[in-house]
């Protein structure tokens, strides 16, 4: 076999391989084990309030909490609340160290675990602990 024939044969095999992989992906489709982001929604009837030294997040209504959720984690800027019950309502919270400008990102995580810490954890420690255990996330205002 000369060099040109060998090259055509290699390209043909590569094309067949690509078609087989593409066909398998289309045939198998998405799996149900993949979380469906943004099925959970967080709303509030009142806007957050900013004081000179504090940020007050009004009570939140949570809809679409996934089955299997054991607790909720709420991040507000660099602050975190964990171990929130999966009741669908989060009462008003005031944060002393969260700046108002720019407005902090508020994210809710539904997890399949309940967190226990010996001492008060940082946000990074909580987020590391729930890594791989998040069923859904929702951002307030989206």
PLY file of the C-alpha trace (Angstrom):
ply
format ascii 1.0
element vertex 142
property float x
property float y
property float z
element edge 141
property int vertex1
property int vertex2
end_header
0.00 0.00 0.00
1.43 3.37 -0.99
1.48 6.44 1.25
-1.59 8.09 -0.36
-3.70 4.93 0.05
-2.57 4.57 3.65
-3.56 8.16 4.37
-7.02 7.71 2.77
-7.52 4.53 4.82
-6.59 6.37 8.04
-9.02 9.20 7.28
-11.77 6.69 6.48
-11.25 4.92 9.82
-11.24 8.25 11.64
-14.52 9.23 9.94
-16.17 5.91 10.78
-15.05 6.25 14.40
-16.48 9.76 14.60
-19.82 8.61 13.17
-20.00 5.72 15.66
-19.32 8.02 18.62
-21.80 10.64 17.40
-24.45 7.97 16.85
-23.91 6.56 20.33
-24.26 10.01 21.90
-27.46 10.72 19.98
-28.90 7.27 20.74
-28.12 7.32 24.45
-29.10 10.96 25.03
-28.95 12.65 28.43
-29.21 10.50 31.53
-31.65 11.07 34.38
-28.82 11.07 36.93
-27.79 14.54 35.76
-29.30 17.24 38.01
-31.72 19.57 36.31
-30.49 23.05 37.24
-32.97 25.78 37.96
-36.02 23.56 38.58
-35.82 24.98 42.10
-36.93 28.61 42.36
-36.41 31.17 45.13
-38.66 34.22 45.32
-39.40 37.04 47.72
-42.24 39.55 47.80
-39.96 42.21 49.32
-36.63 43.62 48.14
-33.54 43.22 50.37
-32.80 46.13 52.70
-29.41 47.76 53.06
-28.36 49.61 56.16
-25.06 51.34 56.79
-23.54 48.22 58.36
-25.92 45.39 57.54
-27.75 43.60 54.74
-31.23 42.24 55.45
-32.51 39.47 53.23
-36.32 39.24 53.42
-38.09 35.93 53.91
-37.77 33.67 50.90
-40.20 31.23 49.34
-38.58 28.13 47.84
-40.42 26.06 45.23
-39.33 22.88 43.49
-37.11 21.47 46.23
-35.93 18.16 44.77
-36.89 14.82 46.24
-34.13 13.43 48.40
-33.04 16.83 49.68
-32.10 16.67 53.36
-31.05 20.28 53.96
-30.60 23.65 52.32
-27.52 25.87 52.24
-27.85 29.60 51.59
-24.91 31.78 50.55
-25.20 35.56 50.72
-22.06 37.21 49.43
-19.30 35.69 51.56
-21.64 34.54 54.35
-23.29 31.14 54.59
-26.22 29.55 56.41
-26.34 25.76 56.46
-28.65 23.12 57.87
-31.77 24.98 56.77
-34.84 22.71 56.71
-36.43 21.76 53.41
-39.77 23.32 54.36
-40.00 25.75 51.45
-39.72 28.94 53.51
-36.62 30.70 54.80
-37.24 33.45 57.37
-35.75 36.94 57.13
-32.00 37.02 57.82
-29.70 39.92 58.69
-26.01 39.81 57.84
-23.63 42.22 59.56
-20.58 41.74 57.34
-22.16 41.66 53.87
-21.72 44.88 51.86
-24.73 46.24 50.02
-22.90 47.73 47.07
-22.64 45.85 44.87
-25.60 43.70 45.89
-24.39 40.29 47.04
-25.18 37.15 45.08
-27.70 35.01 46.95
-27.62 31.31 46.08
-29.56 28.40 47.55
-28.30 24.81 47.39
-30.47 21.73 48.01
-28.21 18.96 49.34
-28.62 15.26 49.99
-26.70 15.51 53.29
-27.04 17.22 56.65
-23.96 19.13 57.72
-22.46 19.06 61.20
-19.45 21.11 62.20
-17.67 21.32 65.55
-16.93 25.04 65.11
-18.53 27.69 62.92
-17.40 26.96 59.35
-16.41 29.40 56.66
-18.31 29.57 53.41
-15.44 27.75 51.68
-15.62 24.91 54.22
-19.38 24.52 53.75
-19.11 24.59 49.96
-16.32 21.99 50.09
-18.46 19.78 52.35
-21.44 19.85 49.96
-19.31 19.25 46.87
-20.82 16.19 45.16
-23.99 16.39 47.29
-25.82 19.27 45.58
-29.12 18.20 44.02
-30.22 21.64 42.77
-29.16 25.28 42.94
-31.14 28.48 42.57
-30.07 32.10 42.58
-32.36 34.75 44.01
-33.48 37.11 41.29
-33.01 34.72 38.36
0 1
1 2
2 3
3 4
4 5
5 6
6 7
7 8
8 9
9 10
10 11
11 12
12 13
13 14
14 15
15 16
16 17
17 18
18 19
19 20
20 21
21 22
22 23
23 24
24 25
25 26
26 27
27 28
28 29
29 30
30 31
31 32
32 33
33 34
34 35
35 36
36 37
37 38
38 39
39 40
40 41
41 42
42 43
43 44
44 45
45 46
46 47
47 48
48 49
49 50
50 51
51 52
52 53
53 54
54 55
55 56
56 57
57 58
58 59
59 60
60 61
61 62
62 63
63 64
64 65
65 66
66 67
67 68
68 69
69 70
70 71
71 72
72 73
73 74
74 75
75 76
76 77
77 78
78 79
79 80
80 81
81 82
82 83
83 84
84 85
85 86
86 87
87 88
88 89
89 90
90 91
91 92
92 93
93 94
94 95
95 96
96 97
97 98
98 99
99 100
100 101
101 102
102 103
103 104
104 105
105 106
106 107
107 108
108 109
109 110
110 111
111 112
112 113
113 114
114 115
115 116
116 117
117 118
118 119
119 120
120 121
121 122
122 123
123 124
124 125
125 126
126 127
127 128
128 129
129 130
130 131
131 132
132 133
133 134
134 135
135 136
136 137
137 138
138 139
139 140
140 141
